Amino acid sequence: MENEQQVIEFKRDVDLRIDSKKRYSPQGDDRLHPEVHEEEIFEKRLQTLIQHLVSKNNFKNVGNFYVDSPIKQENLKKYFKALNSHNPEWMLLGEAPGIHGCVKTGIPFTSQRLIMDGSLNKHFPNTQFIADGNKAEGSSTVIWGSINSLLKPPVLWNAFPLHPKNEVGGNRTPTHEELNWGMEILKQVLFIFPDVKIVTVGRKAEGVCKSLNFQTFAHLNHPSRKANLFREQFKACFSL
């Protein structure tokens, strides 16, 4: 389904126009190598994102696994850098990291088991992610089974990128305040990957996009409840 909402616009930071007669850019030699300049911009935006993820906040009962683990920070950096080389066209946006998934890896919609068994290798054959265990997570397994049918990997992210914990340390639904903070982080991710089409996974993600007036391409049911329905919707969405 497609919502008639405001389209996100992106203004390039690099002017690629070069003087055709003089064969140089009047703005400087770096304009002759825009890919180098754009790589620097990507690195700065990624570093800004990481800094915001590890910054202090006043949330109670929220686990910040990026602060707790430099390895998870590094996994996320490796994932985004590998994604950038694919020039991704899609984003799958979920609700929040799960205790057995992203919380243990730092990469949304993944698990230690997926890293250990090589499920990410099709799209990231030269990237060595780190897993210090072999815990599986059901939804991530279903999602990567579908992702690996695509020619290019999508950006994976969550409306609230930290772990909302219940009274026993398990998963809970993010609060309105937490989602508002997550909206600002989402904007930064979309600044890194400005041309992606957003596909929401679950109602919370759909609601966040409506709050931001982001145009979404489609909505998928969360695989934790109806895995087969998710697979069918995924195939229809990506015309597989």
C-alpha positions as CSV (number, residue, x, y, z in Angstrom):
1,M,0.0,0.0,0.0
2,E,1.2,3.5,-0.7
3,N,0.4,6.5,1.5
4,E,0.0,9.9,-0.1
5,Q,2.4,11.7,2.2
6,Q,5.2,14.2,1.8
7,V,8.2,12.9,0.0
8,I,11.6,13.3,1.7
9,E,13.8,15.5,-0.4
10,F,17.6,15.3,-0.4
11,K,20.0,18.0,-1.5
12,R,23.4,16.8,-2.5
13,D,26.4,18.1,-0.6
14,V,28.6,17.8,-3.7
15,D,28.2,19.7,-6.9
16,L,29.3,17.3,-9.6
17,R,29.5,19.9,-12.4
18,I,32.9,20.3,-13.9
19,D,34.0,23.0,-16.4
20,S,33.9,21.2,-19.7
21,K,36.4,23.5,-21.3
22,K,39.0,23.9,-18.6
23,R,38.6,20.3,-17.4
24,Y,38.8,21.3,-13.8
25,S,36.4,22.5,-11.2
26,P,36.7,26.1,-10.1
27,Q,35.7,25.0,-6.6
28,G,38.9,23.0,-6.2
29,D,40.6,19.7,-7.1
30,D,38.3,17.7,-4.8
31,R,35.5,18.3,-7.3
32,L,37.3,16.2,-9.8
33,H,37.0,13.3,-7.5
34,P,33.5,13.5,-6.1
35,E,33.5,9.9,-5.0
36,V,36.3,10.7,-2.5
37,H,34.4,13.8,-1.2
38,E,31.1,11.8,-0.9
39,E,33.0,9.0,1.1
40,E,34.2,11.6,3.6
41,I,30.6,12.9,3.9
42,F,29.3,9.4,4.5
43,E,31.9,8.8,7.2
44,K,31.0,12.0,9.0
45,R,27.3,11.2,8.9
46,L,27.9,7.7,10.2
47,Q,30.1,9.0,13.0
48,T,27.5,11.5,14.0
49,L,24.9,8.7,14.1
50,I,27.1,6.6,16.4
51,Q,27.7,9.6,18.6
52,H,24.0,10.1,19.1
53,L,23.4,6.5,19.7
54,V,25.9,6.4,22.6
55,S,25.0,9.8,24.0
56,K,23.3,10.0,27.4
57,N,19.5,10.1,27.6
58,N,17.0,10.1,30.5
59,F,15.1,6.9,29.5
60,K,14.4,4.4,32.3
61,N,14.4,0.7,31.6
62,V,16.2,1.1,28.3
63,G,19.3,-0.9,27.5
64,N,21.9,0.9,25.4
65,F,23.9,-2.0,24.0
66,Y,26.0,0.3,21.8
67,V,27.4,2.0,25.0
68,D,27.9,-1.4,26.6
69,S,29.8,-2.9,23.7
70,P,32.3,-1.4,21.3
71,I,32.0,-4.6,19.2
72,K,28.3,-3.8,18.5
73,Q,29.2,-0.3,17.5
74,E,31.8,-1.8,15.1
75,N,29.3,-4.3,13.7
76,L,26.9,-1.4,12.9
77,K,29.7,0.6,11.3
78,K,30.8,-2.3,9.1
79,Y,27.1,-3.0,8.2
80,F,26.5,0.6,7.1
81,K,29.8,0.8,5.2
82,A,29.1,-2.4,3.4
83,L,25.5,-1.2,2.6
84,N,26.8,2.0,1.2
85,S,28.8,0.1,-1.5
86,H,25.5,-1.5,-2.6
87,N,23.7,1.8,-3.0
88,P,20.6,0.4,-1.3
89,E,17.1,1.2,-2.7
90,W,14.9,0.0,0.3
91,M,14.7,0.3,4.0
92,L,12.9,-2.2,6.3
93,L,11.8,-0.3,9.4
94,G,10.8,-2.2,12.5
95,E,9.8,-1.2,16.0
96,A,12.7,-1.8,18.4
97,P,15.7,-4.2,18.9
98,G,14.9,-7.6,20.4
99,I,16.7,-9.2,23.4
100,H,17.9,-12.1,21.3
101,G,18.5,-10.2,18.1
102,C,19.9,-6.7,17.5
103,V,20.7,-6.4,21.2
104,K,23.3,-9.1,20.9
105,T,24.8,-8.0,17.5
106,G,24.2,-4.2,17.1
107,I,22.7,-4.8,13.6
108,P,18.9,-4.5,13.3
109,F,17.0,-7.6,12.4
110,T,20.0,-9.9,12.9
111,S,21.1,-12.5,15.4
112,Q,24.3,-14.2,16.5
113,R,23.2,-17.4,14.8
114,L,22.7,-15.6,11.4
115,I,26.3,-14.2,11.6
116,M,27.8,-17.5,12.7
117,D,26.0,-19.6,10.0
118,G,26.9,-17.2,7.2
119,S,23.4,-16.0,6.4
120,L,24.7,-12.5,5.8
121,N,27.5,-13.7,3.4
122,K,25.5,-13.5,0.2
123,H,25.3,-9.7,0.4
124,F,28.3,-9.0,2.6
125,P,30.9,-11.7,1.5
126,N,33.9,-9.6,2.5
127,T,32.6,-8.2,5.8
128,Q,33.5,-10.0,9.0
129,F,30.9,-9.3,11.6
130,I,31.6,-10.4,15.2
131,A,29.3,-12.6,17.2
132,D,30.3,-13.8,20.7
133,G,27.6,-16.4,20.9
134,N,25.2,-18.5,18.8
135,K,21.8,-17.3,19.9
136,A,19.0,-17.5,17.3
137,E,16.1,-15.0,17.0
138,G,13.0,-16.1,15.1
139,S,11.9,-12.9,13.4
140,S,15.4,-12.2,12.1
141,T,15.7,-15.7,10.7
142,V,12.5,-15.2,8.7
143,I,13.4,-11.8,7.5
144,W,16.9,-12.8,6.3
145,G,15.3,-15.8,4.5
146,S,13.5,-13.2,2.5
147,I,16.3,-10.7,2.2
148,N,18.5,-13.3,0.6
149,S,16.1,-13.6,-2.3
150,L,16.9,-9.9,-3.3
151,L,19.7,-8.8,-5.6
152,K,20.7,-6.0,-3.2
153,P,20.3,-5.8,0.6
154,P,18.0,-3.2,2.2
155,V,18.8,-0.8,5.0
156,L,17.5,-2.4,8.2
157,W,16.6,0.0,11.1
158,N,14.1,0.4,14.0
159,A,11.8,3.2,15.0
160,F,13.4,3.1,18.5
161,P,17.0,1.9,18.0
162,L,17.8,1.0,21.7
163,H,16.3,-1.8,23.8
164,P,13.1,-1.1,25.7
165,K,13.2,-3.5,28.7
166,N,10.3,-4.8,30.8
167,E,10.5,-5.5,34.5
168,V,12.3,-8.8,33.9
169,G,14.7,-7.5,31.2
170,G,12.7,-8.8,28.2
171,N,11.1,-6.8,25.4
172,R,8.4,-4.2,25.7
173,T,6.7,-1.7,23.5
174,P,8.6,1.7,23.2
175,T,6.9,4.7,24.8
176,H,5.8,7.8,23.0
177,E,8.8,9.7,24.4
178,E,11.2,7.0,23.2
179,L,9.7,6.9,19.7
180,N,10.0,10.7,19.5
181,W,13.7,10.4,20.2
182,G,14.0,7.5,17.8
183,M,12.4,9.7,15.1
184,E,15.4,12.1,15.3
185,I,17.8,9.1,14.9
186,L,15.8,7.8,12.0
187,K,16.2,11.1,10.2
188,Q,20.0,10.8,10.5
189,V,19.9,7.3,9.0
190,L,17.8,8.6,6.1
191,F,20.4,11.4,5.7
192,I,23.0,8.7,5.3
193,F,20.8,6.7,2.8
194,P,18.6,9.5,1.4
195,D,17.1,7.7,-1.6
196,V,15.7,4.6,0.0
197,K,12.0,3.7,-0.1
198,I,10.6,2.8,3.3
199,V,8.8,-0.5,4.0
200,T,7.5,-0.6,7.5
201,V,7.4,-3.9,9.5
202,G,4.8,-3.7,12.2
203,R,2.3,-1.1,13.3
204,K,4.6,1.0,15.5
205,A,7.0,1.6,12.6
206,E,4.0,2.5,10.4
207,G,2.8,5.0,13.0
208,V,6.2,6.7,13.3
209,C,6.4,7.3,9.5
210,K,2.9,8.8,9.6
211,S,4.0,11.1,12.5
212,L,7.0,12.3,10.4
213,N,4.9,12.6,7.2
214,F,7.3,10.3,5.6
215,Q,6.2,8.6,2.4
216,T,6.1,4.8,2.8
217,F,6.1,2.3,0.0
218,A,4.4,-0.6,1.8
219,H,3.5,-2.1,5.2
220,L,4.3,-5.6,6.2
221,N,3.0,-7.6,9.1
222,H,5.6,-8.5,11.7
223,P,7.0,-12.0,11.2
224,S,6.9,-12.8,15.0
225,R,3.1,-13.4,14.7
226,K,2.5,-14.5,11.1
227,A,5.7,-15.6,9.4
228,N,4.1,-17.0,6.3
229,L,2.0,-13.9,5.8
230,F,5.2,-11.8,6.1
231,R,6.8,-14.0,3.4
232,E,3.9,-13.6,1.1
233,Q,3.7,-9.8,1.6
234,F,7.5,-9.5,1.1
235,K,7.3,-11.3,-2.2
236,A,4.4,-9.1,-3.3
237,C,6.2,-6.0,-2.2
238,F,9.4,-6.8,-4.1
239,S,7.7,-8.6,-7.0
240,L,9.6,-11.8,-6.5
